[in-house]
Amino acid sequence: MAKRQIGRVQINVVDRAQALAAIEAKACAGAPLMVAFCNAHTVNMADANAAFAASLGDALVLNDGIGVDLGSRILHGTRFPDNLNGTDLTPAVLENAGCPLRIFLVGSPEGVAEQAAAVLVARYPRHRVVGTQHGFFAESEEAALVDRIAASGANLVLVGMGHPRQELFAARHWRRIAGVTMCIGAFLDFTAGRVSRAPVWVRALRAEWLYRLAIEPRRMARRYLIGNVLFLRNRLAERRRA
């Protein structure tokens, strides 16, 4: 697959159908694959954190949001084929998979993964949730968790612990999983109904970040207001250096 470098991150250049086919092939074959999603905040974090940047090195990295599209235009003269954010692509994986999936959910506060599991089982009855784990486990519990995931027979592990923790966790362990490990951000919170998504028309305008800023201003202001300016400044500097 072709890749485009934005900051320290190499993003795969694929359309939606290609991304879904790659994930399905690995999951159904029980072959290890790490999938991550890269938005402007991801690039900013990778610029500042070499370990986080390295965690994405062997992953299938998919473009997420208008920020990296702008970065691609600035640095490579063209946009990505499709917007591949994890909150929309994950349901598409479940809808289109050519085999029954055995899903393990990791992330969010205690109880949320179980709520999300109930929703997913109702929506996609041909798949099975084989385990759940909240995202606030201690470092000393990590090895036992990975053993539990491997023993569950999961061929799709959805990890939602936020940047950079989910990517660092996945990078350490995805090779032990007989299937796909996807870093899915707030997908479990959305699925469980703990956090509301923007209306469809807002998402169609690719302005979901504005909606999240409006409903969580304290948490999101630094990421979106300061972070987006920093991202654009650094991409323009990167173009000048190139």
N, C-alpha and C positions, 0 to 999 in steps of 0.2 A: 504494500500500500504506500502511496505517496504520502509525504509528511511536509508540514510547514512549521518552521521554527518561529515562535513568538516568545521573546524573552528567552528563558531557559527551558521552555516547554516545546516539545515536538508534538504537533497535533495531526492526527491522521486525516487525510482528505478523502472522505467517503460520504455517500449520500445515505438517506435513511434506510433504503432497501439493503444496501451493502452492509451497513452496521448491524441490522437485524439478522442478516444471513450469517455474518461472522460469529455473532453471539450464539445463535441457534446451533450452528455447526459444532462449536466447542461444548456447549451444554449437553447436547444430545449424544455426543461422542464420549462424554465424561473426560474431556481434555482440559487441563488448566488454562485459564485466561483471566487476566485482570482487566477490568474496564473502568476507566475514569472519565470524568467530564471536566472540561476546562473552560472557565469563564474569565473575565477580566480579573476578578479577585484571585483566582487560581494563579494567574500569571504574576500578579503582584506578590503573592506569597512565595512563589518559586524564585522570584528575583531576590527575595530577602532571606530565603531558607534553602541552602544547598541540599540538605537531607530530603526535604520535601520534593524538590525538583528531581532528585535522583530516584525517588519512589515511583515516579511516573515513567521512568526510562524504558521499562519493558512492558508497559501497559498499552492496551488499545485506548488512545486518548481521543475523545470526541468533543467537538466544538459546541459550546453552550452559550448562547446569547449574542446580543448585538455588539458587545464590547470586543470580543475576539474577531467578529466579522470586520469591524473597523480596523482592528490591528492587522488583519490579513490584507485588507485593501491598502493600508499604509505601507506594509512591508513587502507584499507580494503582488499588489495590483489587482487583486480579485477577491471575492468573498468565498466562503465555503458553500458547498452544494446545498446543504440543508442545515437548519438549526436542530441540534440533537441534544436537547437538555434531558437530564435523567428522569425528571418527574413525568415527562411525556413518553420517553422511550421505554421506560421500564414496563408500563402497562402494555405497550405494543409488543414487547418481548413475550409477555404472558399470553397475549391474544394470538400471536402468530407462530409460537413455537410448534415445531412439527413432531414433538414428542412430549409425553407427560413430564413435568418438571417436579423435582423434589427441592423445596425451597427452605432455606434457613435464613431467618431474619435477625440481624444484629443492629442495635442502636436505639436511640431515643430514651427518654426516662422510663422507669420501671412501669410496666403495664401497657405501654403504647405498642410494643411489638406484638403482644398478644391480641390487642384490639385490631391492629392492622392485619394480622393473620386471619382473624375471623372474617374480615371484609374480603380478603383475597380468596379465601376458600369459597365464599358465597359467589364471588364474581367469576372465578375460574375453577369450576369444580373438577376439571380433569387433572389439575395439578394438586400437589399435596404439600402442606407446610410441615416439615419434619423437625423443626426446632426453632426456638426463639431465645433471645438474650438481650437484656437492656444494655445500653451503651456506657453505663457508668461502673463498669467492672474495674477492679484493681489490676495493676500490672502483674501481680503475683497470680492472678486468676487466668491470665491470657493463655498460657500453655494448655491448661485443662479445657478451656473453651475451644481452642483449635482442635484438640483431640475429639471433643464432642461433635464438632462440625464434621470432621473427617469420618467419624464413626456413623453419623446419621445417614450417609449416602447421598447427601445433598449434591445436586449438580447445578444449582443456582444459589449463591449466597449474596444477599442484599445487605450491604453495610452502610448504615446511615448515622455517622458520628460527627459529621462536619469536617471541614478542612482544619488542620492537616491530618487529624488523627485517623480518619477512616482510610486515607491513602497510605499512611505509614503502616497501619495494621494490615491492610490488604497486601502491601508490598512484601511484608515479612512472611506472609503465610499462603499466598494464593497458589503457590506451586504444590502445596499439600492437598489442595481441594480438587477432587475429580469433577471439574466443571468450571463454571464462570463465577468469579467474584466481582460484583459490581459495587462501586462507590456511589451511593444514591442520595446523599444529602438529606433533605427533609422529607423524602418520599413517604417514610413510615408515618410521620406526623400528619402529612396531608391525607394519607389513606385512612388513618384512624379518626380523622375529623378534628384533630387537636389544633391544626393551623389551617386557615382558609386560603384557598388559591384565588388568584385574580379571575375576574369574569373572562369568558372565552374571548370576547372582543378585545379586551386588554392584552391577552396573550397573543392574539392575532397581530396586534400592532407591535409586538415584541417589547412591551412596556411593563412586563410583570414586575420588574425591579422597582418601578415607581409605586406600584401597588404595595409591595412589601415595605418600601420605605415609609409609605403613608400609615400602615397599620403597626409597624414596629420601628418608629423613628429613632429611638435611643440606640437600639441594637444595630440598625442598618445604616445610620447616617455616616459613620466613618467609612464603612465599606463602599457605599455608593457615591457619596458626595466627594469625600477626599480621595477615595480609592480610584474612582473613574478618572479624575484629573491626573493623578499620579500615573495611571496606566497609559493614558494618551501622551503625556509628557515623555514617558520612557520609550514609547514606540516611535515617536518622532525623533528622539535622540538615537534610537537604534537604527532608523533609516538613514540618518546623517552619517553614522559610523560606517554603515554598509556602502 
